[in-house]
């Protein structure tokens, strides 16, 4: 028996989509609506055509602010790739939707107050987060510390008298 590949793919897509739909339902229930016309949507983004359709929907919506929560580094790659085509300000928010919807447990308040939320997340998702915390974060800090003075002084904005006086 040869499986019906397109039908099987559609069934699998629906299985993968259910948790996302549940997350969106939870999020809509807990997020207040302080802005007129606030719109929470999940946009398909699985191909170049899907990207173009998502960008078109975002721009057609008239959104001024776009929160992107598709996980790191996918959200940063998406935001960077579409920095000139999406008309809204893009904010990459990582797992914020998961936390607000109650899909992921937040660190206890005492850990949050001491800046240890990363440790709580590492303990809960070691396979996913170990590489980020052990390798990429130190690398990013190293690059930040060694490359911040890489630009010639003429490329930096001049300090105003008020800023100099405050320093």
N, C-alpha and C positions, 0 to 999 in steps of 0.2 A: 504494500500500500504506500503510495506516494502522498506525503502530506500536502495540503493546499497552503503553500507558503504565504501568499498575500493574506489569506484569512487567518492563518496562524500568527502572522506578524501583527495583524489588527487586534487579535485577542490579547497578545502579549502587551501591546501598547496600552490597551484598556486596563490590564492588570497593573501596569506601572503607573498609570494615570490616577487610579483610585486614591492612593495616599496623598497625592498632590491636591486632588479635589477636596479631600477631607481636611487637609491643612488650610486650604483657602476658605472653606466653610467655617472652620474654627476661628480663623483670622478675622473674617467679616464680623463674626459674633463679638469679638473682644475689642476691635479697633473702633474708637469713637469716630464720629464723622464731623470733625471740626471745620472742614472745608467743603463748600458747595461743590457738588459734582465729583466728589472723591470716588475713585474707581479702582477696585482691586481686581486684577486679572492675572491669569497665568497665560503667558504667550508661548506658543510653540517655537522652539529654536533648535532644530535638529539638522538643518542643512542650510546652504546658502539661500535657497528660496525661502526657507522658514525664517531666516534672519531678515531678509528683505520684507517679508510679510509682517513680521513683528515690528520692524522699524516703521513701516507704513501705518500700522495700527496705532503705534505710540504717537506718531506725529499727527495723525488724523484726530486723535482724542483731544488734542490741545493741551495735554499735560505740560505743566511747567516744571514739575519735580518728579523724577522717576527713581524709585527704590528698586535696586536689583539684588535679588537674594537667590542666586543659583549656585552658590558655593564658590570657594576660592580654588583655583585661579580663574575658573570659567567666567565669573562675573566681571573680573577686571579685564580679561581678554575681550569679552563682549563690549564692555564700556569703551575700551580703547579703540577697538575696531570700528565702533560707530560714533566716535566722538564728534565727527563732522556731519553725520547724517541725522542723529537724533537731536531734536530741537529743545528738549527738556534738559535740565540739570540732572546729571546721573549720580546717584549715591549707591555705592556697593555696600550692602548691609549684612552680608554673610548669613548667619543663622538667626538673625533677629526675628524673622517671620516665624521660625520654628519655636523660638522661646516665647514670643507673644501668644502664639496659638496653643501653647502648652504641649507641643509635640516633642520638645526636648526639655529636659529638666535643667533649671538654672542652679548655679552654685549657691550654697547657703550664704546668707547675708554676711556672716563673719568672714567668709573667704572673699566675697566681693569687696568688703571694706578694706581688706589687706592686700588687694590686688592679686589674689590667688585663683581667680576664676579659670585661668589657663590651666592650672594644675588639676582642677576638678574636671575640666573637659578632657584633658589628657588621660586621666584615670578612667573616664567613661568610654573614650574612643582611642585607645593607644595605637592601634594599627593605622588609623587614618591620620592622627595628629602627631605621632612621634617624629616623622620626617620633617614636618613643618617646624615644630618647636626645637628639635635638636640640630637641624641642619640649615634650613632656609632662614629662620629668624636670626641666628648668629651671622650668617652670611650677609643678610640685609643690613644689620647693624654695622658690620665691618665696612661694607660699601658706603653706607651713610657717613661714617666717621672719616673714611679715607678720601671720599670724593666730593665732599661739600665745598671744598675750596678749589675745585677743579676749574670753575668758571673764572674767566678774567674779571677783574674788578669792574671794568666798564659795563659788564652785563648785569651787575647787581643794581637794584634800585637805590638811589642815594638816600641817606638818612636825613630826615628833616631835623630841624633844630629841636622840635618838641620831643622827638624820639631820642636824640642824643641826651637831652636834659633828663629824661625819664630813666635812662640807663645809668 
